[in-house]
Amino acid sequence: MAIPTPKRSWRSALLVYFCAPVVTMLFLGFSAGLPFLLVFSTLSAWLRSDGVEVAAIGFFAWIGMLYSIKFFWAPVVDRLALPGLTRLFGQRRGWMLLAQALIVAGLVGMAGVDPVGNLGWVAAFALLVAFGSATQDIAVDAYRIESAGDDLQAALSSSYIIGYRLGLIAAGAGALYIAAHVSWSAAYLCMALLMGVGVLTVLIRPEPARASLGLQLVHEPSVRAFLRGSRGKSKLYRRLGAWALGAVVCPFLDFFRRFGVKALGLLLFIAVFRISDLAMGSMANPLYIDLGFSLETIATVTNIFGIAMSIAGGILGGLLVVRYGIGPLLIAGAALVMITNLLFSALALMGDRVPMLVVTIIGDNLANGLASAVFIAFLSSLTSKAYTATQYALFSSLMTLPGKFLSGFGGLVVAAQGYATFFLVATLLGLPAVLLAVWVNRDVALLGAQER
């Protein structure tokens, strides 16, 4: 049975984009998207233009794996109060401010290092940026899910994607333009300044309402059982034990309790949905550079124009989810992401032809924008409001881990087989996602009816 389809008018679907929580996610999405390319494709362009070997650049993609293991510290972000910051700003906003400070520090550090002969320092500061960015993502995702009900989650996701893509434009095209006309150091310093958009948003917008940790814990059977069994123990032991159960164990028990054995299939689907485009991502900019495209052309076509296509895809995805439901769009998104990777193989074979580059970017970014908006809404539907940060961090980490890991070997495949073969392999990696999307749409109709 397919996932039930909500019926709304196009007018009501469009009006949700003007709600305050939806507009807020536009700016927080910008803050989340800005650091990503600066430790990924923009960094690879910097390294390649400075003469760093393509195989070494491929291994730099593993820095992005910090995004894929953020579920390890998500329980801390979800439940641990920060001295001073939590009291002044709340749990979500306090952690966002701390994460943004780490990002700024890492970007300033990268701006002061020459990659030639100092790859270790570049990697260290990039790791700091990635850690701060992943931590910010945990807090922003929880903030988004707690800011509104399920009926607004698709619009919140779409607005977040739009803001995220605008951040990518700044970190992609903006950084490349500045690097081309000034220097890479100036580019990264400017990006550090742009993080002020996220800081101001956090300071202006209120903390979402949520139950206190104590009230949440008291409803957990495992926590109550622990407290009953630990009577007579020290207060510190009981508090730490209850916190660990509530923050680490209960979010996972809750997910498997709600979905049973199907939870394993859902986790597998999450792991493979974006494996195709993530696996090929680290080699896109090296491809453009090795084909002879200038930094200005790459910035204009792949970043400004390309990300505009991503925004269009994100808006379309959000509207289609509100209008037709998540299930059918998951199938379409997975198929489009897989098929459009073939365009990169064609580009590699045709050479430095700008029209083919434009066609490739249109197809790739429209598909990824649509698929991302749909998938974020899908992940949000799986998340319990009691454990937003931890569960969503698990899902989003699992979503990126396989692809990020495989992308680290991209440089080796390109060096041995060439770009065309590499992107063909990346295309084939998308087949399991399409098959599992069909299963989700047919057999997991219970998603919309889960008690959350």
N, C-alpha and C positions, 0 to 999 in steps of 0.2 A: 504494500500500500504506500502511495506517495505521501510526502509531507504535505499537510493541509495547506491550501493556498488562501492567503488573506485577500479580501476584495476591498480595494480602496479606489477612490477617484484619483486621477492624475493631479488635480488641484490640491487635494489633501496631502498627497505624497510630496508635492513640492513645498508646501507651507512648513513642513517640519524642519526645513533647513534654516528657518528664521528664529527658531527657539534659542534661548540663551545658552543652554547646555551644548547645543549643536554648534553654535558660533564659537563657544569656548574651545571646543575640540579642534577647530581650525588652527588656532594659535598654538595649542599644545602639540598638535600634529607637526607643525613647523619646527618646534623645538625638538621633537623626537626625530624628525627626518634629517635635520641639519648635520648631526655628527656622523651619521651612518656612512655616507659616501666618503667622508674625510678619512676613514680608516679602511675604506674598501676601494671602489673604482677610481675615485679622485687620487687617492694615495698611489694606486697602481700606475696611473698616468704620470704622476710626479716621479716615481721611481724609474719608470721606463724612459721618460724623457731625459733623465739624468744618467742613463746608460746602465742601470741595474739589469742583470740577466733575467729573462722571462721566467726561468725555473724558480728563481728566488722570489720573484713577485708572486708566483702561485702560492708559495708557502705563507706569504703574508696574509692570504685569505683566511688562514686559521685564526687570526686575531678576531675575526668575526664570530668564531665559535663561542666567544664569551656570551654573545646574545643567546646562544643555544644551550647554555648551561645555567642560565640565570635562575632557574627553578631551585637551585641549591641555596641561594640566599633570599629567594622570594619570601619564605616564611618570616625571615627577619624584617623585611620591608613591610610585610603585612601586619605584623604583630608587635614589633619592638618600638617603643616610644623613644624618640631622640631627645636628649636633654635640651631643654630650651626651645628647640624648633617645633616639636610636637605641641608643646603647651601654647606657643604663640600662633602657630599656623594650622595645626591639626596633623593627623597621621600621614595623609596623602601629600599634602602640600609641603610639609616639613621634609619628607624624603625627596620630593622633587627638587627642592632648593639645594639640598646637599648634593644630589646627583649633578645638577647643573654646575655647581661649583667645581666638581671634579672634571667635568667636560672642559670647562674654560681653562683650568690649570693644564690639562693634557694638550689642548690645542696651542696654548702659548709655548709649552715646552717643545712641541713639534716644529713650531715656527722658528725656534732658535737653533735647530740642528740641521746640518748638511748631511743628506743621506749617504753621499759618497764617503766611505770609510767609517760611517757612524750608524750602520743599519741597526745595531743593538739598541742605541738610544732612541732611534725612530720607533722601533718596535715597542720599547718600554712606554714611551709617551702615548703611542697608539693604543696600547693595552689599557692605559689609564682612561683615555677617552672612551674606549669601548665598554669598560666596566661602568663608568659613570652613565653612559648612554643606555646600557642594558638596565641599570638600576632605575633610571628615569622612566624607561618603558614599563617596568613593573608597576611603578606608582601611577603613571598616566593611565595604563590599562584599567587598574582598579578604580581610579577616579572616574573614568568614562563609564564603566559598568554601574557604579554606584550613583551616578549623576541623574539617571533617568530610568524609566521602566523599559520592559522588553519592546514595547511598540516604537520606541525611539532609537533602539540600538543600531538598526541598519543605517539610519540617518547619521547617528553619531559616528559610526564606523566610516561612512562615506566622507563626512566632513573631516574626520581625522586623516583619511587618506589624501584628501585634497591638500590639507595643511602639510602633511608629510611630503607630498610631491613638491610643494612650493619650497620646503626646506631642501629637498634634493636639487631643485633648480639653483638655489643659492650656493649649495656645497658643490654642485657639479659645474654648471655653466659659469656661475659667479666666480668660483675659485679658479677655473681655467682661464677666464678672461683676465683676472687680476694677475695670475701667474704669467700669462703671455705678455702683458704690458708693463708689469712691475716686477714681481718675483713670487716664488712659492711661499716664502716667509711672510710677505705682506698678505697673501691670500689667506693663510691660516690665522693670522692675527685678526683679519676682518671677520672671519667665521666665528672667532671667539667673541667678538663684539656683538654679533647677531644673536648669540645665545641670550642676550638681554630680552628678546621677544618672549621667550618662555618664562624668564624670571618675572617680568612685569605681569604676565598673565596669572601666574601663581599668586602674586601679591594682591591682584585685584579681585579675582574670583573667590567665592566662599568654599569652604570645605563641605563635601557632600555629607548628608546625614547618614549615620550608620550606628548600629548597636555597639555598645561598649564590649571590650574583650570579655569582661566578667559575665555579662549577660549572655554572650555567645557560648562561653564555656559551660555555663550551668545547664545548657540544653543538650550537651554532648554526653551520651551514655558512657562512652569510654573514659571520659574525664571524671564523671561522677563515680564510676567504678574505681578509678585510681584513687580518688580522694577518700572513698570509703575504706579501701584496702590499706591506705597509708596513714590511718589514724594512729597517733602516737609518735609519728616521725616529725622531724624538724619542719618548721614553717617554710624555710628556704627550700628544702627538698620537695615539699608538696607543691609549692608555687612553681618551681622550675619544672617539675614533672608535669603539672597541669598545663603549663605554657607549651612545653614540647609536644604534648599530645594534641593540644588544640591547634598549634601553629603548623606542625609538621605531619602528624599522623592522620588527624581527622579530615583534612582536605582530600587526601587520597582515598580514605575509607568512604567518604561521602560520594565521590565520583563513582566508585565501583558499586556502592550500594544502590545508586540510582539507575545505573545502566547494566549491572550484572555482567554476564560474559560478553555482551556486545561492547563493553568498554574496551576490550583488547582490540577489536576491529576498528573502533573509533580512533584509538591511539595510533594504530598502524596507518589509517587514512591520513591523520594529521601529519605523520612523519613523512609521507610520500607526496603530499599534495603539491608542494612547491619544489620538490627535489630537482625537477628539470631545469627551471630557470635559475635556481640558486647555484647549481653545479656549473652552469656556463658563465655565471656573472663575472667571475674574476678575470676572464679572458676577453671580455668585450672591448674594453679600452685598449689593451695591447693589440687586438686585431685592428682597430681603427688606425692606431699609430703605425703599425707595421705595413698597412696598406698605403700609407702615405698621406692620410688626411691630416690637416693642420689642427692645432689646438682650438683655433677659433671655429673651424668647421665642426669639430667634435662638440664643442660647447653649444653652438647654435642648433645643430640638428639633433644630437642625442640627448641634450639636456633641456634647453628651452623648449624646442618643438616637441621633443619626445615626452617630456614630463607634462606638457600641455595635453598630449594624447592620453597620458596616464590619468590626469585629472578628469578628462572627459570619460574615460573608462570607469573611473571610480564613481562619478556622478551617475552614469548609466547603470552601474551595478547596484548602487543604493536604491535608485528608483525601481529597478526591476525586482529587487528583493521585496520592497514594500508592496509592489503590485502583484507579483506572482509567487513569492515565497522563495526559500533558500534552496530547496532540493534540486529543482531543474537547473538553477544557475550554477550550482556546484559542478554538475556534469559539463555544462558549456564552458565554464571557466577553466577546468582542468584540461579539456580538449584543446581549447584555444592556446593556452600557455605552451602545451606540448608542440602543437603544429607550427606555431610561429617561430620556434627555434630553427626550423629548416631555412628560414630566411637568412640567418647568419651563415649557414653553409653556402647558400647561393652567393651572398656578398663576398665571402672568402674566395670563391671561384671566379667571380666577375672582376674583382679588383676595385680600385679607387674611383668608383662611379657614384657621384652624389645622389642621383635619382634612386639608385638601388639602396643606398644608405637610408634615404628618406622612407622608402617603402618598408624596409626592415624595421625602422624605428616606429612607424605608424602601427604596424601589426603587433610588434612585441609589446609596446607600451599600452595600447588599447586593451590587449588581452590581459596583461598583468594588472592594470588598474581595475578592470572589472573583477577579475578573479580575487584580488586582494580585498576589495570591499565586501564581496560575498563571503569570503572565508573568515574575515574578522567577525562578521555578523554571526556566522555559524559557530565559531569558537565561543563567542559571547553567550550564545544560546545554551552551550554546554556547561557554563560556569554558574556555580551556586553563589548567591549574593553573600553568603556567610564566609566564603573563602575566595573572594574575587582575585586578589593579588596572587595568591599561591597557585590556584588552579589555572588561571589564565597564563601565568608565567610558565607552568608546566606545558600547556598546550602550545604556546608560541615558541618555547624553546625546542620542543619536539618537532615543531614545524620546520625549523631552520637547521637543526643539527646534522641530519644526513647530507643535505645539499651543501652545507658549508664544509663538511669534512671532505666530500668528494671534490669540491672546487679547489682544495689545496693541491690536488694532483693534476689540475688542469694544465699547468705549465709543462709538466712532464709529457702529457698526451700530445699537446701541441708541438713540442720539440721533436717528438718521435713520429707523429702521424700527420701533423698539419692541422690548421684551423677547421677546414671543411669536415674532416672526419670527427674532430672533437665535438662540433656542434650537432652532428648526426647522432653521436652517442648520447649527448645530452637530451636530444629529442626522444630517443627510445626509453630513457629513464622515466618519462612521463606516462607511459602506458598503465602502470599499476594505479596511478592516481585516478585515471578515467574509469577504470573498472570498479574501484572502490567507491567512487562518487555515485555510480549507478546503484551499488548496494545500499549506500546511505539513503538515497532518494527512495528506494523501494521498500527497505526493511526497517528503517529507524524512524518511523512516523511518530514514535513515542517521544521524540525530542521536544515537541511543542507542548506536551502534557506533563512534563516532569515537575515535581514539586521542588522548587528552588528556594 
